[in-house]
Amino acid sequence: MSAASRPRLVLLSLILFAASAVAAAIVYMRSAPDPAQSVRRAWARHGVDKPNVVLITLDTTRADHLGSYGHSEARTPATDALARAGVRFTQAATPVPLTLPAHASMMTGLYPTYHGVRLNGTTALSQDRTTMAEVFTHAGYQTGAFIGAFVLDSRWGLNQGFGVYDDQFDLHKFRHLDLAGVQRRGDEVMDRALDWLEGHKQGPFFAWVHLYDAHSPYEPPEPLLSEFRNRGLAGLYDGEIAFADQQVARCISWLQRSGLDSRTVVVVAGDHGEALGSHGEGTHGYFVYDYALHVPLIISTPIDDLRGVRVDEQVSLVDVFPTVLALAGLDVPGRVHGRSLVPLMFGVTPEHPAYAYGESMTPSVQYGWSPLHCLRSPRYKFVQAPRPELYDLAADPDESHNIIREQQDVARRMSDELKRVMDDTGRDAPAPEVANLDRETLQRLASLGYVGGASPGSKPATASGTLADPKDRLAAFVEVQRAGELMGRDEYGPAVEALEAALKEDPSMPQARVMLASCYSEMGRTSDARNQFDSVLKDDPRSIAALIGLANVMLAQGQTSDVIALCNRTLSLDDRNTQAYTLLGDVYIGRHEPARALPYLEKAVQIQPKLTQNQVNLAACLIEVKNLSRAQQMLEAVLSSHPRFPGAQFNLGVLYEEQGRPQEARTAYEAEVANYPTSFKARFNLGKTLAQLEDWPGSIAQMREVVRIAPRRSEGYLFLARGLLHETAAPLDETERLVQQGLGLADTADLKALGWFLMADIFNRRHQPEQMNAALKNARQAAAVKGAPRETSQRN
């Protein structure tokens, strides 16, 4: 063969080799296993028809603070082991850096643009949305959720589909209900979860365990506190994550000991991250930088092909819903924005690169500034703001250098894609569902500005006419956050200073103005509180928070006609506002018109059926209208679930009095006093009931406590004096002083009549007939105003 022919032969060989390689590739692609089929065959090999699923969400956990994501100082052996044994997604992102919206997206596969839960506290997940738990329940699974923070309480809608939703938080020890502050330690949450799992070993089960420990304040238990405290704030944060990891380890150990690890999918996901001071933000929920949006996502299964897999494509928490269902062999019902990640887990490369959408509505809804929307890929992040931002995440993971001028084409493409995503995911979105909150919760949330937001007319504008850029309002945001912390500690003076400083920078902030009015009210500055609420309503007549806040101020001042008008205005804007209904009920109860109060209190319970203060209020009203059997059923139902619920035992005591059962009334009042020793009403009614039972020493002891607890109330003085007069050796001088004090404080005809009758008794014992007759005359005159004095109980 000539040298000249060799190149042609070599070329022909290469062509034939290439052709055969292409053909082989085509054959391989055609015969490549379908991921869904692979999953079904893998479960069949394990003899599993319906695999169990455990979803563990790590609240406030950044991806870059786990060992498996490269943090050398992390103490996260359990999650690291899961990552090695399963699938680790390196580019997972949350759609919202807040707990409730992020979990709503995880549980539905929908972006907040459609499901409508944009913030913590203001809206609930609609009953019309289909949750992961509902799909599992429909498929015959036992379902249980175990919640570490009040922000995910069932009243915000995530309980849909769960047979057990463990969210019992003692809210009554919190004067101001900071959503972020009411929590349970991870070991308590995991204890409850493992107890439930122990009773459901036969499966199939879907369990969701929410661990809130990494949320501020960072106070890991010993010995982790001692180990991490010298590493500064970030070290304490790592300590909390280490504690949460220990709880993950307990769950994995239980699955292994129970022999269920070979038939269970375990998903570990962060809901959002934490700033730790980056970009000037202390915690999270304001900006959309990666410290808040980049989260861990790990899926571990017993499927051999899914061991030690790393996925570097962009994914989102909205993908958790369809992915978990796919791994369990279940179909995704209805509309979702997420996609199953099972193909990626099996190494199938997507045809088109994916993006993850993110948003922060906090600056907009609560402060009246511009919202923040962003689009993320593994390489770039585009942030839509009055001054838009673009970051090269690969070269600049801290997002310190905005390259939008250098990469205008990239920014333009991502801006267009962001608009398309928002349009597509928000198309035909239903109106958000207002959270069905009881009056007590609303009052506590409203005091911190959580409930109600800005309307377009009250949003401040920059000189260019656009909404203020959150980057320019960070200092004001920080002051409002600090004010909220101060209010939680009842430090209203410093909170007012912080709020007034924030309002100097931006006088139009709705949340700050409502909080300031709440502070004034707590400090007794009623006129200032009214003026502040009036100012908010002048700018935004539709502000529910201001309408309800002003109604509460008016109610405290006894201006009930104004309360009725304000509540009716509120209901014209929101006909499901339970606080307006309960305020109207309060007005008519105070006017001694329980029949008029009843329909309003019924409506409040109809809207919010969860056992809360609404139930107790309605039961108290039912007692007034003599529907005792229904009232008793309601109170007993409350106490069966909440044995220490304030007012429940008290009202049960009132009911027993109405039924002529003083011994049972005594027991109920004693239970209320044991739970709440400073309850004026409970002690007073207990003292009065003891007197009825001829236990005068016991009655006198209770009335002395009543005087100590409520020195500005006349009842304690008068009934203490009455008790002393039943003692044969009653000190008349002391008794007379008590009656005089009671008469000086008495503000009703009944109490004045009682006081003068007691004075007549004293003068009679002193053999002073003229003074006795004068006292009797005063007593009859007082009694004539509203009839004879009645020995009624205090009412709730």
BELLIN-V930842 format. One record per residue. N is the residue number from 1. RES is the residue in one letter. SS is DSSP state (H for helix, E for strand, C for the rest). PSI is psi in degrees with one decimal (* if undefined). NEAR is the number of other ideal C-beta (glycine too) atoms within 10 Angstrom. Layout:
BEGIN
N:RES:SS:PSI:NEAR  N:RES:SS:PSI:NEAR
END
This chain:
BEGIN
1:M:C:131.8:6  2:S:C:155.4:5  3:A:H:-31.1:6  4:A:H:-27.8:7  5:S:H:-17.3:9  6:R:H:-43.3:10  7:P:H:-35.2:9  8:R:H:-38.7:9  9:L:H:-43.4:10  10:V:H:-42.7:10  11:L:H:-42.4:10  12:L:H:-41.2:10  13:S:H:-42.2:10  14:L:H:-40.4:10  15:I:H:-44.7:10  16:L:H:-40.6:10  17:F:H:-43.3:10  18:A:H:-41.3:10  19:A:H:-43.7:10  20:S:H:-35.4:10  21:A:H:-42.4:10  22:V:H:-44.0:10  23:A:H:-41.1:10  24:A:H:-39.2:10  25:A:H:-40.3:10  26:I:H:-43.7:10  27:V:H:-43.1:10  28:Y:H:-44.4:9  29:M:H:-38.6:8  30:R:H:-32.7:7  31:S:H:2.3:7  32:A:C:136.0:12  33:P:C:138.5:12  34:D:C:128.5:13  35:P:H:-39.3:21  36:A:H:-41.9:15  37:Q:H:-38.7:9  38:S:H:-41.5:18  39:V:H:-46.7:24  40:R:H:-43.3:12  41:R:H:-38.6:12  42:A:H:-44.6:18  43:W:H:-36.5:21  44:A:H:-39.7:10  45:R:H:-31.4:11  46:H:C:1.5:13  47:G:C:30.6:8  48:V:C:124.0:18  49:D:C:-49.0:11  50:K:C:99.9:18  51:P:C:147.7:24  52:N:E:157.7:23  53:V:E:129.8:25  54:V:E:119.3:23  55:L:E:118.6:22  56:I:E:118.1:25  57:T:E:128.8:26  58:L:E:102.0:30  59:D:C:142.8:26  60:T:C:39.5:28  61:T:C:112.4:28  62:R:E:146.0:26  63:A:H:-41.0:24  64:D:H:12.3:15  65:H:H:19.2:25  66:L:C:147.8:26  67:G:H:-40.0:19  68:S:H:-12.2:21  69:Y:H:15.8:21  70:G:C:6.3:11  71:H:C:109.5:17  72:S:C:-24.6:5  73:E:C:6.3:12  74:A:C:148.9:19  75:R:C:73.5:19  76:T:C:57.2:26  77:P:H:-32.7:15  78:A:H:-50.0:21  79:T:H:-33.2:28  80:D:H:-40.1:19  81:A:H:-40.1:18  82:L:H:-40.7:24  83:A:H:-40.2:26  84:R:H:-36.5:13  85:A:H:-13.3:19  86:G:C:-136.4:22  87:V:E:126.6:25  88:R:E:123.1:26  89:F:E:116.5:27  90:T:C:-13.6:19  91:Q:C:43.1:20  92:A:E:142.4:24  93:A:E:144.9:31  94:T:C:148.6:29  95:P:C:-20.4:29  96:V:E:132.9:31  97:P:C:45.5:30  98:L:C:148.6:29  99:T:H:-55.6:27  100:L:H:-50.3:28  101:P:H:-38.8:28  102:A:H:-43.7:26  103:H:H:-33.8:28  104:A:H:-39.9:31  105:S:H:-40.9:29  106:M:H:-41.5:28  107:M:H:-14.3:28  108:T:H:-17.2:29  109:G:C:16.7:30  110:L:C:144.8:26  111:Y:C:155.7:28  112:P:H:-20.0:28  113:T:H:-23.5:20  114:Y:H:-46.9:20  115:H:H:-16.8:28  116:G:C:-3.5:21  117:V:C:98.7:29  118:R:C:-22.9:23  119:L:C:169.0:22  120:N:C:132.0:24  121:G:C:-26.9:24  122:T:C:-34.6:24  123:T:E:158.2:23  124:A:E:157.7:21  125:L:C:124.7:26  126:S:C:146.4:17  127:Q:C:-16.5:10  128:D:C:-15.8:10  129:R:C:147.3:23  130:T:C:124.0:21  131:T:C:163.3:23  132:M:H:-41.3:28  133:A:H:-36.7:24  134:E:H:-39.5:17  135:V:H:-44.4:22  136:F:H:-41.6:25  137:T:H:-44.3:17  138:H:H:-29.4:12  139:A:C:5.9:15  140:G:C:13.1:9  141:Y:C:150.9:23  142:Q:E:135.2:20  143:T:E:135.1:24  144:G:E:141.0:23  145:A:E:142.9:25  146:F:E:110.5:26  147:I:C:135.9:28  148:G:C:-6.9:28  149:A:E:145.0:25  150:F:H:-25.0:25  151:V:H:-18.7:23  152:L:H:17.5:27  153:D:C:153.3:23  154:S:H:-20.8:16  155:R:H:-11.8:18  156:W:H:12.1:26  157:G:C:-6.0:23  158:L:C:-2.2:29  159:N:C:-6.1:21  160:Q:C:122.0:20  161:G:C:-12.5:20  162:F:C:130.4:24  163:G:C:-36.7:17  164:V:E:128.2:17  165:Y:E:95.6:20  166:D:E:97.0:21  167:D:C:39.4:22  168:Q:C:106.0:12  169:F:C:136.5:16  170:D:C:93.1:12  171:L:H:-16.0:15  172:H:H:-8.0:14  173:K:H:-2.6:7  174:F:C:116.7:14  175:R:C:-42.2:12  176:H:C:125.3:20  177:L:C:79.3:23  178:D:C:117.8:18  179:L:C:-36.0:23  180:A:C:-17.0:24  181:G:C:-16.1:17  182:V:C:110.3:18  183:Q:E:166.5:19  184:R:C:143.7:23  185:R:C:152.3:18  186:G:H:-33.6:26  187:D:H:-36.3:16  188:E:H:-43.1:14  189:V:H:-45.4:23  190:M:H:-33.9:24  191:D:H:-47.7:15  192:R:H:-40.2:18  193:A:H:-45.8:27  194:L:H:-34.7:19  195:D:H:-43.4:12  196:W:H:-45.0:20  197:L:H:-37.0:24  198:E:H:-33.6:10  199:G:C:0.7:12  200:H:C:33.1:18  201:K:C:-30.6:12  202:Q:C:-22.6:7  203:G:C:-171.1:19  204:P:C:151.3:20  205:F:E:152.9:23  206:F:E:116.3:29  207:A:E:132.9:27  208:W:E:124.4:25  209:V:E:121.2:28  210:H:E:117.1:26  211:L:E:118.1:33  212:Y:C:4.4:26  213:D:C:-34.8:29  214:A:C:-10.5:26  215:H:C:149.5:23  216:S:C:151.7:17  217:P:C:149.1:10  218:Y:C:97.9:22  219:E:C:70.2:14  220:P:C:146.4:25  221:P:C:161.1:14  222:E:C:149.9:7  223:P:C:3.1:9  224:L:H:-33.9:19  225:L:H:-47.5:15  226:S:H:-34.3:10  227:E:H:-36.3:15  228:F:H:-10.9:23  229:R:H:-27.7:14  230:N:H:1.7:8  231:R:H:11.6:13  232:G:H:-167.6:11  233:L:H:-46.1:13  234:A:H:-32.4:15  235:G:H:-43.6:15  236:L:H:-38.2:21  237:Y:H:-44.2:23  238:D:H:-35.4:25  239:G:H:-39.6:25  240:E:H:-39.9:29  241:I:H:-38.0:32  242:A:H:-38.6:23  243:F:H:-41.8:22  244:A:H:-38.3:30  245:D:H:-34.8:27  246:Q:H:-34.9:21  247:Q:H:-36.7:25  248:V:H:-42.7:25  249:A:H:-39.2:17  250:R:H:-40.7:17  251:C:H:-45.1:22  252:I:H:-41.3:22  253:S:H:-40.1:13  254:W:H:-43.3:18  255:L:H:-41.5:18  256:Q:H:-44.5:12  257:R:H:-33.4:9  258:S:C:-2.7:13  259:G:C:23.4:9  260:L:C:-2.6:17  261:D:H:-25.1:18  262:S:H:1.0:13  263:R:H:24.7:19  264:T:E:134.5:23  265:V:E:128.9:23  266:V:E:124.4:23  267:V:E:127.5:23  268:V:E:124.1:30  269:A:E:139.6:22  270:G:E:145.7:28  271:D:C:-29.5:26  272:H:C:173.0:29  273:G:C:-152.2:27  274:E:C:138.9:29  275:A:C:-41.8:19  276:L:C:34.9:19  277:G:C:-8.2:12  278:S:H:140.7:17  279:H:H:22.1:15  280:G:H:-1.7:13  281:E:C:132.4:22  282:G:C:-45.3:16  283:T:C:-93.6:18  284:H:C:170.8:28  285:G:C:-4.0:25  286:Y:C:-62.4:27  287:F:C:172.6:28  288:V:C:33.5:28  289:Y:C:167.0:26  290:D:H:-24.5:23  291:Y:H:-24.4:25  292:A:H:-27.7:28  293:L:H:-28.1:29  294:H:E:115.7:25  295:V:E:157.8:28  296:P:C:145.8:25  297:L:E:116.6:26  298:I:E:132.6:27  299:I:E:122.6:26  300:S:E:129.2:24  301:T:C:166.1:26  302:P:C:6.6:20  303:I:C:122.8:21  304:D:H:-40.2:8  305:D:H:-8.1:14  306:L:H:33.3:22  307:R:C:132.3:13  308:G:C:34.0:10  309:V:E:138.8:17  310:R:E:128.3:10  311:V:E:120.2:18  312:D:C:-0.3:11  313:E:C:158.4:15  314:Q:C:128.0:21  315:V:E:168.3:23  316:S:E:160.4:29  317:L:C:-21.6:30  318:V:C:-16.0:29  319:D:H:-13.5:26  320:V:H:-44.1:26  321:F:H:-58.6:25  322:P:H:-28.7:21  323:T:H:-46.3:27  324:V:H:-42.2:26  325:L:H:-40.1:22  326:A:H:-40.8:20  327:L:H:-26.1:25  328:A:C:1.3:22  329:G:C:23.9:15  330:L:C:149.1:18  331:D:C:150.7:9  332:V:C:120.7:19  333:P:C:138.4:12  334:G:C:-153.5:11  335:R:C:130.8:13  336:V:C:154.6:19  337:H:C:-21.9:22  338:G:C:168.3:22  339:R:C:151.6:20  340:S:C:131.9:20  341:L:C:3.7:26  342:V:H:-43.3:22  343:P:H:-43.9:17  344:L:H:-37.9:22  345:M:H:-30.8:24  346:F:C:8.4:19  347:G:C:10.7:11  348:V:C:119.1:13  349:T:C:131.9:7  350:P:C:153.6:11  351:E:C:-36.8:5  352:H:C:143.6:5  353:P:C:144.3:10  354:A:C:155.9:17  355:Y:C:159.5:22  356:A:E:129.9:25  357:Y:E:143.1:24  358:G:E:156.5:29  359:E:E:157.7:23  360:S:E:112.5:28  361:M:C:-3.6:19  362:T:H:-48.8:25  363:P:H:-30.1:24  364:S:H:-58.8:21  365:V:H:-41.3:19  366:Q:C:-21.7:25  367:Y:C:-12.9:28  368:G:C:16.5:28  369:W:C:-169.9:29  370:S:C:142.2:23  371:P:C:167.0:17  372:L:E:127.8:25  373:H:E:145.1:22  374:C:E:161.9:27  375:L:E:132.3:25  376:R:E:138.7:26  377:S:C:171.2:20  378:P:C:-22.7:18  379:R:C:-46.9:14  380:Y:E:155.2:19  381:K:E:129.1:26  382:F:E:130.7:25  383:V:E:118.9:27  384:Q:E:118.9:20  385:A:C:168.9:22  386:P:C:-37.2:16  387:R:C:95.5:12  388:P:C:159.8:17  389:E:E:148.7:21  390:L:E:132.7:22  391:Y:E:142.0:25  392:D:E:97.9:16  393:L:C:-29.3:17  394:A:C:-41.8:10  395:A:C:-23.4:9  396:D:C:69.7:13  397:P:C:-21.6:13  398:D:C:-3.0:12  399:E:C:51.9:20  400:S:C:-14.0:10  401:H:C:109.9:12  402:N:C:115.8:16  403:I:C:23.0:16  404:I:C:-31.2:17  405:R:C:-35.1:8  406:E:C:-26.4:11  407:Q:C:58.4:17  408:Q:H:-34.7:11  409:D:H:-43.0:7  410:V:H:-44.9:17  411:A:H:-40.8:21  412:R:H:-44.6:13  413:R:H:-42.9:14  414:M:H:-32.6:23  415:S:H:-43.3:18  416:D:H:-41.5:12  417:E:H:-39.1:15  418:L:H:-44.9:21  419:K:H:-41.4:13  420:R:H:-44.3:12  421:V:H:-45.4:18  422:M:H:-40.6:17  423:D:H:-46.3:10  424:D:H:-44.4:13  425:T:H:-23.5:19  426:G:H:-1.9:13  427:R:C:132.4:9  428:D:C:23.3:6  429:A:C:132.5:14  430:P:C:163.5:11  431:A:C:141.4:8  432:P:C:148.6:17  433:E:E:122.5:19  434:V:E:135.8:17  435:A:C:134.0:25  436:N:C:83.6:21  437:L:C:143.8:29  438:D:C:169.6:23  439:R:H:-42.8:24  440:E:H:-46.3:19  441:T:H:-42.7:27  442:L:H:-42.5:26  443:Q:H:-43.4:20  444:R:H:-40.4:21  445:L:H:-41.6:22  446:A:H:-32.1:26  447:S:H:-22.7:26  448:L:C:10.6:23  449:G:C:13.7:28  450:Y:C:-37.0:26  451:V:C:128.4:25  452:G:C:146.9:26  453:G:C:-170.0:25  454:A:C:147.0:24  455:S:C:163.6:14  456:P:H:-32.6:8  457:G:H:-15.4:10  458:S:H:6.8:20  459:K:C:131.4:19  460:P:C:152.4:15  461:A:E:153.6:13  462:T:C:-179.6:13  463:A:C:-28.5:5  464:S:C:-3.9:7  465:G:C:-4.8:6  466:T:C:166.3:12  467:L:E:150.8:20  468:A:C:139.5:22  469:D:C:127.8:17  470:P:H:-28.0:24  471:K:H:-29.2:19  472:D:H:-5.5:16  473:R:H:15.7:22  474:L:H:-40.1:16  475:A:H:-41.9:12  476:A:H:-41.4:22  477:F:H:-45.0:27  478:V:H:-40.9:16  479:E:H:-40.5:22  480:V:H:-40.9:25  481:Q:H:-43.1:17  482:R:H:-38.2:18  483:A:H:-40.0:28  484:G:H:-41.2:23  485:E:H:-40.6:18  486:L:H:-41.3:20  487:M:H:-36.4:25  488:G:H:-22.4:19  489:R:C:12.7:11  490:D:C:26.0:10  491:E:C:76.7:15  492:Y:H:-34.5:20  493:G:H:-55.9:10  494:P:H:-33.6:15  495:A:H:-40.1:26  496:V:H:-42.6:21  497:E:H:-43.1:16  498:A:H:-42.7:25  499:L:H:-41.2:32  500:E:H:-35.2:14  501:A:H:-41.4:16  502:A:H:-39.7:27  503:L:H:-21.1:19  504:K:H:-35.6:10  505:E:H:-38.1:14  506:D:C:98.1:19  507:P:C:-6.5:12  508:S:C:4.6:19  509:M:C:115.3:29  510:P:H:-46.4:24  511:Q:H:-44.3:26  512:A:H:-37.9:28  513:R:H:-40.8:28  514:V:H:-41.7:28  515:M:H:-40.5:29  516:L:H:-42.8:27  517:A:H:-38.6:29  518:S:H:-40.7:27  519:C:H:-47.2:27  520:Y:H:-42.2:22  521:S:H:-44.5:22  522:E:H:-30.8:17  523:M:C:1.6:14  524:G:C:9.3:10  525:R:C:67.1:16  526:T:H:-42.3:14  527:S:H:-42.2:10  528:D:H:-38.9:16  529:A:H:-45.3:23  530:R:H:-43.2:20  531:N:H:-38.9:12  532:Q:H:-44.7:26  533:F:H:-41.4:29  534:D:H:-38.5:12  535:S:H:-41.8:15  536:V:H:-43.9:24  537:L:H:-28.3:19  538:K:H:-41.8:11  539:D:H:-33.0:18  540:D:C:86.3:24  541:P:C:-12.3:14  542:R:C:11.3:18  543:S:C:106.1:25  544:I:H:-40.8:22  545:A:H:-42.6:28  546:A:H:-39.5:27  547:L:H:-46.5:27  548:I:H:-39.5:26  549:G:H:-44.7:30  550:L:H:-37.8:25  551:A:H:-39.5:27  552:N:H:-39.1:23  553:V:H:-44.6:23  554:M:H:-38.7:23  555:L:H:-42.0:18  556:A:H:-28.0:12  557:Q:C:-0.6:12  558:G:C:13.3:10  559:Q:C:72.5:16  560:T:H:-29.7:18  561:S:H:-39.6:10  562:D:H:-37.8:17  563:V:H:-44.1:24  564:I:H:-44.7:17  565:A:H:-43.9:14  566:L:H:-39.8:26  567:C:H:-38.9:26  568:N:H:-37.3:12  569:R:H:-42.3:17  570:T:H:-46.3:24  571:L:H:-24.4:17  572:S:H:-24.3:11  573:L:H:-32.6:13  574:D:C:96.7:16  575:D:C:4.9:12  576:R:C:21.5:16  577:N:C:103.3:25  578:T:H:-30.4:26  579:Q:H:-37.1:27  580:A:H:-41.8:30  581:Y:H:-42.8:28  582:T:H:-33.7:27  583:L:H:-41.8:24  584:L:H:-40.2:26  585:G:H:-42.4:27  586:D:H:-42.3:22  587:V:H:-48.5:23  588:Y:H:-29.3:20  589:I:H:-44.9:21  590:G:H:-27.6:14  591:R:C:7.3:11  592:H:C:41.0:10  593:E:C:67.0:12  594:P:H:-30.8:20  595:A:H:-33.6:10  596:R:H:-29.2:15  597:A:H:-31.9:26  598:L:H:-49.5:19  599:P:H:-30.8:14  600:Y:H:-42.0:24  601:L:H:-33.9:27  602:E:H:-42.3:16  603:K:H:-40.8:21  604:A:H:-42.0:29  605:V:H:-35.6:21  606:Q:H:-41.4:14  607:I:H:-41.7:17  608:Q:C:88.0:25  609:P:C:-8.0:11  610:K:C:146.3:17  611:L:C:100.3:19  612:T:C:-166.9:23  613:Q:H:-26.9:23  614:N:H:-41.4:29  615:Q:H:-43.5:25  616:V:H:-40.6:27  617:N:H:-44.2:26  618:L:H:-42.2:25  619:A:H:-41.1:29  620:A:H:-39.8:25  621:C:H:-39.8:27  622:L:H:-35.2:24  623:I:H:-42.1:25  624:E:H:-35.9:19  625:V:C:11.4:13  626:K:C:21.7:10  627:N:C:72.0:15  628:L:H:-34.7:15  629:S:H:-43.5:11  630:R:H:-39.9:13  631:A:H:-41.9:24  632:Q:H:-42.5:18  633:Q:H:-42.4:12  634:M:H:-44.7:21  635:L:H:-40.4:28  636:E:H:-34.5:12  637:A:H:-41.8:14  638:V:H:-48.3:22  639:L:H:-25.4:18  640:S:H:-32.0:9  641:S:H:-30.2:11  642:H:C:79.0:17  643:P:C:-21.9:11  644:R:C:20.3:14  645:F:C:126.2:19  646:P:C:131.8:17  647:G:C:-15.7:22  648:A:H:-51.5:28  649:Q:H:-36.6:25  650:F:H:-50.3:28  651:N:H:-29.9:26  652:L:H:-38.2:26  653:G:H:-43.2:30  654:V:H:-42.5:26  655:L:H:-45.1:22  656:Y:H:-36.7:21  657:E:H:-43.4:22  658:E:H:-31.9:15  659:Q:C:1.0:14  660:G:C:37.5:8  661:R:C:73.7:14  662:P:H:-33.3:17  663:Q:H:-43.6:10  664:E:H:-36.5:16  665:A:H:-43.2:25  666:R:H:-45.5:21  667:T:H:-42.4:16  668:A:H:-44.4:27  669:Y:H:-38.4:30  670:E:H:-37.4:17  671:A:H:-41.7:20  672:E:H:-42.6:24  673:V:H:-38.6:21  674:A:H:-38.3:11  675:N:H:-36.2:17  676:Y:C:81.4:18  677:P:C:-21.7:11  678:T:C:13.8:11  679:S:C:110.6:22  680:F:H:-48.9:16  681:K:H:-43.9:23  682:A:H:-43.9:28  683:R:H:-41.1:27  684:F:H:-47.7:23  685:N:H:-35.2:27  686:L:H:-46.3:30  687:G:H:-41.0:28  688:K:H:-39.2:25  689:T:H:-39.1:26  690:L:H:-37.2:23  691:A:H:-41.0:21  692:Q:H:-32.9:14  693:L:C:9.9:13  694:E:C:19.7:9  695:D:C:76.4:16  696:W:H:-39.9:16  697:P:H:-41.5:11  698:G:H:-40.2:17  699:S:H:-44.9:24  700:I:H:-41.3:22  701:A:H:-42.0:17  702:Q:H:-41.5:27  703:M:H:-31.4:28  704:R:H:-38.5:16  705:E:H:-36.6:20  706:V:H:-44.1:27  707:V:H:-39.8:18  708:R:H:-40.8:11  709:I:H:-40.5:15  710:A:C:73.5:19  711:P:C:-10.2:11  712:R:C:9.3:6  713:R:C:134.2:20  714:S:H:-27.1:21  715:E:H:-43.5:23  716:G:H:-45.6:27  717:Y:H:-46.0:28  718:L:H:-43.0:25  719:F:H:-26.4:26  720:L:H:-44.4:26  721:A:H:-42.0:28  722:R:H:-40.6:26  723:G:H:-41.9:26  724:L:H:-34.0:22  725:L:H:-17.2:18  726:H:C:-11.0:13  727:E:C:132.9:12  728:T:C:-31.9:5  729:A:C:39.8:5  730:A:C:130.3:17  731:P:C:105.1:11  732:L:H:-34.1:15  733:D:H:-46.2:9  734:E:H:-41.6:12  735:T:H:-42.3:23  736:E:H:-40.3:16  737:R:H:-41.2:13  738:L:H:-43.0:25  739:V:H:-41.6:27  740:Q:H:-41.2:14  741:Q:H:-42.2:19  742:G:H:-43.0:26  743:L:H:-36.2:20  744:G:H:-25.1:10  745:L:H:-13.4:18  746:A:C:133.2:21  747:D:C:10.7:8  748:T:C:155.9:14  749:A:H:-38.6:16  750:D:H:-47.3:18  751:L:H:-38.0:21  752:K:H:-41.5:22  753:A:H:-44.3:24  754:L:H:-43.3:27  755:G:H:-44.0:29  756:W:H:-33.4:24  757:F:H:-40.2:21  758:L:H:-40.5:25  759:M:H:-39.4:24  760:A:H:-40.8:20  761:D:H:-43.3:20  762:I:H:-47.3:20  763:F:H:-35.2:20  764:N:H:-42.5:15  765:R:H:-25.8:13  766:R:C:1.4:12  767:H:C:48.2:8  768:Q:C:80.5:14  769:P:H:-36.8:10  770:E:H:-48.0:8  771:Q:H:-37.2:15  772:M:H:-45.9:18  773:N:H:-37.5:13  774:A:H:-40.7:15  775:A:H:-40.2:22  776:L:H:-38.5:17  777:K:H:-45.1:12  778:N:H:-39.1:18  779:A:H:-44.4:21  780:R:H:-37.2:13  781:Q:H:-42.2:13  782:A:H:-41.6:22  783:A:H:-31.3:19  784:A:H:-21.1:11  785:V:H:-44.3:11  786:K:H:23.3:12  787:G:C:-178.5:10  788:A:C:151.5:11  789:P:C:136.4:20  790:R:C:139.6:11  791:E:C:66.3:11  792:T:C:159.1:11  793:S:C:160.6:20  794:Q:C:143.6:18  795:R:C:152.9:17  796:N:C:*:20
END
